Structure formats: structure tokens, C-alpha cells
Amino acid sequence: MPSMDMVRRFAGADPEGDAQVLGLCLKAAEEWYAKAGVPSQEGDLYDFWVCNLAAWFYDNRGAGGEDAKVPPYIVASVHQLRPKKGARKT
């Protein structure tokens, strides 16, 4: 699972600042993936994409309109992370 330190480094944020905002961005990223059908999971790929989205939320906080749309490369990551239909859990 991604940590606050991972998100902070991914976003290039000051280690001493914005912990509350980064925490909200991390939670929002995890919820965004959950609503897209991606269960929370262990692994570098999941951590990378959650940190990427959390950093994007952080960098674009306060944005509106077209600037508030999640980039296509992040949307496409759902296909990498979502369990395949009919796949057995191991």
C-alpha cells in the first residue's frame, strides 16, 4: 500500500508541509481506483499508479473545467490494475 512518504516524494512536496492535503489526495486516489473497480492490492504497480494519481490531485488541487479531468494515461491504468473477468484469485 502506498505510504504518505511515497506520495510526498512522488509529488515533490516539502517533507514538512501539506501533510493533511497530501493525505486527502492519497485517500481520494485510493477511492477513485476502488470506484473504478480496482481493489486495494499489494504491489509496486498499484503503488505507482495510486501515488501518480495522488500527486496529480495534489498538483491540480483547485483546478476546474477541462483542467480537472484525470489524464487519459491514468484512466488507462485501470485496465492494468482491474482484475480480469473470470480470473481466479490466488
Secondary structure as UniProt FT lines:
FT   HELIX           4..11
FT   TURN            15..16
FT   HELIX           19..35
FT   TURN            36..37
FT   HELIX           44..59
FT   TURN            60..62
FT   HELIX           65..68
FT   HELIX           72..81
FT   TURN            85..86
//
